[in-house]
Amino acid sequence: MAPGPAGRTPVFERRPTGGGAAGGAAAKDAAEKVVALTFDADMTADQGPRAKAGERFDNPELIALLRRLKVPSTVFMTGRWAEEYPAQAKGIGTDDLFEVANHSYSHYAFTADCYGLPVVTKDAMTRDVERAFSAFRQAGVRNVVPYFRFPGGCYDDAALRALGPANVTAVQWDVVSGDAFATDAGAVAEQVLDGVRPGSLVVMHCTRSAAPVTAEAISRIVPELRKRGYRFVKVSELMEG
C-alpha cells in the first residue's frame, strides 16, 4: 500500500466489500468469501532465560496442522523468535503455503500503555523493524512480505510517522480470536466463526505457552468456514482485492 499523508505508514485491517455502507447486506453477500488467518509468533528480547528453562514460544503442531489442512497463512514473526527457533523460521519461510511478516524485533510496544509492554523510543522504531528483517535473513527465511504488525496492535500517529522510512504496511485485523491465554478451544472457535465476514482478517497466535489451544481451535474453524464457502488466503492476496 502507498504511504499515507506526510509519509505515514499505511494501515490495512480487512478487504473492503466494495459495496460501501450503502451496499448493506446485499453488498456483503456479493463479496468474495475469502478470509486471512494470521498468526503472531511472539517472543520478547528478554525471554531467552524462560526459553532455556523450557517455556515454549513456538507451536510446531499448529504449523503442521495448517500444512495438513492446506491453509495459506501469514505469520507475523518477531526477530527474537526467529533467532530462538531458526530452523522453524526457515521451514515456515521457505514453504510457499506461508508468508512471513514483521512483528518487530523485540515485541516491545510502539506506544505507551500497551498491555504493560516495554516501549520502543520513536527514534529506534525503524531500527527495531529492520533488525527483525535482518534476523529473518540470518535464519534463511525467504517468503518475507513488507508488512508490519504493531505489538499489542497499539499504534498512534507518531508511530505511523516514525515507521515511514521502513517502507512497510501496518496490518491490523477485524476479528479477534481471543486465543491468547485461552483454555477453551471451543470458545475461541466460536468467537472466530461469529466474527468472520467476507474479506476478514483474523488475529491468532503461534506460541504454545501463551496460546495453548490455538491448534485445536483451528481444527474446528477451518472445516466450518470451508463448509460456509470461504476460501483461505494470505494477507498479500487479501490486499490485492
N, C-alpha and C positions, 0 to 999 in steps of 0.2 A: 504494500500500500504506500501511496505517496505521503511524504511528510505533511503534517498539518501546518496551520498558520504559525509563523515565526519559528519554523523548524521543529515544532513539537513532534514527538513520536506519535504516529497514528495508533489508534486503539480499535481492535476488532473484537466483537462479542458474539455475533451469530450472523448467519447468512440472512439478508433481508428476504422477506417473502415475495417482494416485487409488487404487492398489491397496495402497500401503504395502509394507513389507518382506515382509509375509506373503503378498502377492499373487504374488510371484515372477514367473516368465517369462510366465505367463498374463495377469497384470495389464499387463505391458509390451506384450504382443501386442494387448491390447484397447484400449490407449491410442491416442488420435488421433495419426496420423502428421503432426505439424507440427514445424517447425524454424525458428528465427530466426537469420538471418545478420546479424551486426553488424560494423561497420567503424569502426575508430578513425582519425579524421583528426587526426593528431598534429602539433603544432608547438609548440616551447617559446618562451618570451618572448624569448630571446636569439638566436634563429636567423635573424633578419632579414638579417644580413650574408651568411649562407650562401645564403639565397633570392636575394638580389641578385646573388650570384656565379653563379647558375644552378642551384643544387640545387633539385630539385622535391619539395615536400612534399604535392603534390596527386596525383590519379590520375584524370583525366577519362575515360581509356579504360575504366577499371573501372566508373565510373558509367554510361557509355554502354552497356557490356555488360549491366549489371543492367537497364537500361531495355529493351534489345533482348530479353532473356530474360524480362522482366516478373517480376522477383523483388522483392517488397516487402522492404525492408531498413530497419534503424535505423543511422544514422550518429552515432557519438559524436564530437563535434567540439570542439576547443579554441577558445577565444575568439581566440587569436592566429592560428589557421588561418583563421577567418572574416575577420579583418582583412587577412590576406595575400591571400586569394582571395575577395573579397566577391561577385563575380559567380557563382562556382561555388557558394558557400554559399547564395546566394539561389536559384540554379537547383535545388539539391538541396532546399532548404527550402520551395519553393513547388510541388514535384512531389508529388502525392498517393501516389506509389509509395514515398516515403521519409518517415521522421520523423527529426528531429534532436534528439539528447540531448546533455547537457553532459559534457564530458571535462576540465573545469577551464579556467581561462583560460590558464595558463602551462605546463601539463604538468609542474609540479613535484610532488614526492611529498607525500603526506599522512601518511607515517610516515618514520622514519629507516631507513637501509639498504635503500633500494628501487632497485635497479639503478643506483646511483650518481647518481640524480636529486637536484637541489637540493630542499630541504624547505620547505614552507609552514608557517609557525608556526600553532599552534592558533587563536590569536585572529584570524588572517587567512583561515581556510579558507572561511567563509561568504562573505566579500567576494570571494574568488577565484572562487567559483561564480557569484555574482551578476554579476561583471564579465564572465564568459563569456556569460551570458544577455543582458547589455547589448550585447555585440559582435554577437550573433545579430540582435537588433532593429535595430542600426545597419546591418547588411548586408541587411535585408529578409527574413530567414528567418521563415516563418510557422508551419510544421508542427513546432513545438517541444513536446517532452514533458518532464515533470518528473522525468527520470531522470538519474542521475549515475554515471559510471564513474571510479573512482579511477585515476589514472595508475599504470601498472605493476600495477594490481589490488591495490595494497598499502593495507591499512587495519588499524586496531585499534579497540579500544573507545573510546579517547579521540577518534579521528577521527569515529566514528559519533555520539558525543555532541556534538562541536563542530559537525557539519553539521545537527543537529536543526533549527535555525532556518531553514535553507534550504528545508525542505519538499520534499525530493527523495527518491526511492528509489534506492539504490545498486544497480547492475546489474553482476553478475559474469558467469560463464559456466561451463559444464561441459565444453565441447570447445575445446581449444587448437589452433588451426590450424597453428601453427608457421611462419606466413608471414613473420614479422619476420626480415629479413636472409636469408631463404631464397633459394636459387638453383635449386632443383629443384621445379618446379610439380607434377610427378607425386607427389613425396613429400608435399607439402602436401595435395594432393587425397586421397591415400591415408589420411593421418592424420585428416582430417575425416570421410571416409566410414567409417573404422573406429570413430570415436568417437560418431557421431550415433545417438541413440535418440529415440523419441517424446518431444517436449517439450524437446529440446535447444536450447541457446543457444551459438552458435559465435562466437568472437572472431577477427576478421581485421583487416586494416589498409588504409587508403586513402591510402597515402603511397608514391609511386614510389621515392624514394631509399632508404627503409628496407624496403620490401616489394615488390620489382620483379616478382615472379611471381604476384601475387595474382589478377590478371585471368585469366591462363592457367589457374590452378588452378580458378577459378570456372567457367570454360568446361567443365571436366570434372566438377566437383562437382554442379552444378545438374541436368544431364540424368540423371546416375546416380541422384541422390536422387529425382527425379521418377519414374524407372523403378521405383524401390523403393516408390512410392506416397506419398512425402512431399509435403506442401504447405508453401510458404514463407509465413511471417507476420512482421509486425513484433513488436517486444518488447511493445508495448501489447496486441496481440491474444494473445500468449503468456501474458501476465499474467491475461487475462480467464478463462483456463481454470483 
